[in-house]
Amino acid sequence: MDNPDLCGIDVSAKELVVRVRREGLTEAERTFANTASGHEQLRRYVTRNRTAIRVCLESTGLYGLDIAILLQADTRIEVMMANPRAVKDFSRALMHRSKTDPMDALVLVEYAARMPYHPWQPPRQGVLQLTALARRIHALTEQATMEKNRLHAVSGTHTTLAVITRDLRRSITSIEAAIVKLTHAAHKLIASDELLRLRFELLQSVPGIGKVSALQLLGELSMVPADCDVRQWVAYAGLDPRQHQSGSSVQKKVGISKVGNRHIRRALFLPALSACTHNPHIKAFYARLQNDGKCKMVALIAAMRKMLHAIYGMFKHKLPFQGEKLFAASPTKPA
C-alpha cells in the first residue's frame, strides 16, 4: 500500500485505545471494549474512509490476538506486530516523559509511520492451541514444584498443623492430575496435525530432547513465521549476540540480546545442558568453546544456539537429527 492511513492500538484486558492518523491529521483517541462487538466497531471505525490503513499493535500476549486476526482478514488493512522492547526504546527516542494508554497508542502510530513494515500473519488455529497448552503445562509444573518445596519445608517441623500438610498434598495431586490431562490433550492435538506430528518426532530425534521438552519447543517454534531464515529464528529466540562498544574505551562483553521469545530460551536450556553431557557432537562443541577460554554459561548458550540451528535444518528438510553435520565429535575435554 502506498501512503496508507495509520492506526495505533493499545491493548489491555478490557479495552482497546485507538489513535488514527488520516491524511496526516491525527484524530482524538477512541476507546472500544475488548469484546467481539467492540472489535467489529473498531474495524468499522478504522476503515470508514474505505482507504488503505496500516494498524500497529504490540505483541504482548493473547489480549490483542482476536482483534489482530479480525483486522488482518480485511484486505484494506495491513497489520504489523511490534516488539514491545522496540516500542519502548522508540518511545524513549521520542522523549516522551508520560505513559498513558492514549500516549502509547500515539507512539504506535509514529512507529508504524517511521519503522519498516513487516506484515503479520496469524498462526494456524492448531498452533495457537498447542502453544496455549504447552505454556499452561509449564506454568502448572512450576506451581507443582513450589507446592512440593512448601511441603518439604513444613514437613521438617513438628509444629506444622496436619491440615496444612493434607492441603498441600491435595494441591499437588490436583496440579499433577491437571498436567496429565493437558498433556494428553496436547498429544492428541499433535497427532491430528500431520506437520505438528512430524516435527514432534523430529525434535525427539535430538539427543537431550525428550517428550516434555519436545512439547514445549514445538509449541513455541511453531509460532515462528514460516518465511523466517535461521538468523531470524535465532533473533526470534533472543539468542542473537548483543555488542556494546563505544570509541576505544567502552567495550563490554558480548552477550545475547534477549529481545525475543523467552519461552524458547527456557525450553532449550535443559535439553542443551543434557546434550553437553550426552550428545557427542554438542559435547565436543561445548568442550572446544571452553578450551578457547569461554566460561561454562557462555558455552552453554552457544550450544543452545547450535541446537536451534539444527532444529531449523531438521524442520526445513524434514530429516532427523544428524550430529555430524552440526559439529564433528571429538574426544577433546575441557581444560
Buried (B, 14 or more C-beta within 10 A) or exposed (E): EEEBBBBBBBBBEEBBBBBBBBEEEBBEBBBBEBBEEBBEBBBEBBBEEEEBBBBBBBBBEEBBBEBBBBBBEBEBBBBBBBBEBBBBEBBEEEEBEEEEBBBBBBBBBBBBBEBEEEEBEBBBEBBBBBBBBBBBBBEBBEBBEEBBEBBEEBEEEEEBEEEEBEBBEEBBEEBBEBBEEBBEBBBEBBEEBEBBBBBBEBBBEBBBBBEBBBBBBBBBBBBBEEEEEBEBBBBBBBBBEEEEEEEEEEEEEEEBBEBBBEBBBEBBBBBBBBBBEEBBBBBBBBBBBBEEEBEEEBBBBBBBBBBBBBBBBBBEEEEEBEBEEBBEBEEEEEE
